[in-house]
């Protein structure tokens, strides 16, 4: 009778541990799925932004025929860039176009250019929302893989912390990656 109680206690404890493992495992996997999903949405939005910038540059070149600073722009799609780096390059190009736009009255009056610029502005809002959602879920995921007891499961699954969308590594010595 005493042995039966011990076996029953062991079964209960093992059952509780397995249920706890399953709950934490599901939390971690849910965060991974959310992060992967929004990451693909960000990639799609960045491709859309790239296509819009190609059209905008075409309009700029129609008006400013002597501009050659965007000649290498179409080559960036062939480079092996992370989403972080790709987003930064697109932002740099967008900033250059913005400067040209503000210095050129013909461009400011061009309806096609203005429509495309409006689309870029809306897309930037969407991308910022996607980045925010990505970073929020990355924070939750990183907390799960670094805090007890979920860290034990993360170690078993060989999961590491994920980087935030801005691409900054908080643990390296490179302070130049904190670009404003």
N, C-alpha and C positions, 0 to 999 in steps of 0.2 A: 504494500500500500504506500509506503514511504517512497519507494523508487518511482511509482506511478506519478506521485506529486512532483518529484524532481523533473521527470521527463515532461510533464505537462508545463511546468514553469519554463523549462528550456524551450519548448515549442512556442510558448507565448512570447518569450523574449526574442527568439529568432524571427517570429512573425512580425513583431513590432519593428525590429531592425529592418526587415525586408520591406515593410510598408513605408518606413521612413526613407529608405534608399530609393524606392520607386517614386515617392513624392518629390524628393530633391532632384532625382534624375530627370523627371518630367519638367520641373521648373527650368533646369539648365537647358534642356532640349527646346523648350518653348522659346527661350531667349535666343538661342542659336537660330531657330527658324525665323523669328521676327527680324533679326539682324540680317540674315541672308536674303530675306524677302525685300527689305528696304534697300539693301545694297544693290540688288538687281534693278529696283526702281530708280535709284540714283544713277546707275550706269545708263539706263535708258534715257533719262532726262539729260544727262551730259551729252549723249549722242545727238539728241534733239537740239541741244544748245549749239553743238558743233555745226550741225546742218544750218541752223539759223545764222550763225556767224559767217558761214561760207556765203550765204545769200547777202548778208549785210556788206561783207567785204566786196562782193561783186557790185553792189550799188555804190559803194564808196569809190571804187575804181572807175566807174562810169563818169562820176563827177570830178574826182581828183585823179586825172590820168597819169600824173607823174609820181604817184605813190607806189613805192616798191617794198615797203616794210612788211607787207603781208605775203610775200612770195613763198616763204617757207611754211606758211600756216597749214596748208593742206597736208604737209608731211607729218604733222604731229599725230595724225590718226594711225600712222604706220609705226610709230615709236612704241616701245614696250613700257608704258606708263601705268602706274597704279591710278585708281580713281582719284586719289588725293592730288597726285601730280597733274593729272589731266585737267582736273577742276581748276587748279592754280594757273595752268597755262591758258585755259579759256578765259579766266578772270583777267589775266594780264592783257590778252588780246582785246577783250571787251573794254578795258580801261583805255587802251590806245584809241579804239574807235570812239569812245566817249569824248576824248580830248579833241580828236579830229572833228567830230560832230559839233562841239561847242565853238570851234574856230571857223566853221564853214556855214554860211547862211544858206547856200544852195542845198546843202545836205539837210539842214533843218526844215526846209520847205518841201523836200522830196517825200511824197505820200508813201511810196513803197518802203523807203528807208524807215519812216516813222511807224508804219504798220509792223515792220520786222522788229524795230526797237521796242515797241509795245509788247510784242510776243516774247522777246528776250526778258523784259522786265517781269512779266507774269511767270515765265519759266524760272527765273531767279528766285521768286517767292516760293514756288513749288520746291525747288532744290533745297532752299534753306529749311523748309518744313521737313523735308525728307532727312536732311542732315541732322536736324534736331531730334527727330524720332530715332534715328540710328544711334546718336550719342546717348540718348536717354536709355535705350535698351542695352547699349554697350556698358553703361554704368551699372545697370542691374546685373548683367552677366558677369562683369568683373567683380562685383561684390559677392556673387555666388561662388566664383572660383577662388576667392581669396579668404573667405570667412568659414570658420568651423560651424557646422559639420559638413556643409556642402563642399568644402575644400577637399575632404577625403575622397569624395566621389569624383571630383575634378582630377585629382591625382591618379585615381584608378583609370579614368578615361583619357588621361594625358592631355587635359585641356589647359590652355594658357590664357592669360589676359589678352583681350583684343585692344587694338589701338582705336582711338577716337577718329572721327572722320577728318578732322583737320590734319591728320597725319603726324602729329607731334608725338614724340616718344618722351614720356616723362622721366624715363630712367637713363637716358643717354646724356652725354656731356655737350651735345650740340645745342647751343642756345639760339642759333640762327634759324632753327626751324619754327620759331615762334614769330612768324611773319604777320604783321598787322596790315 
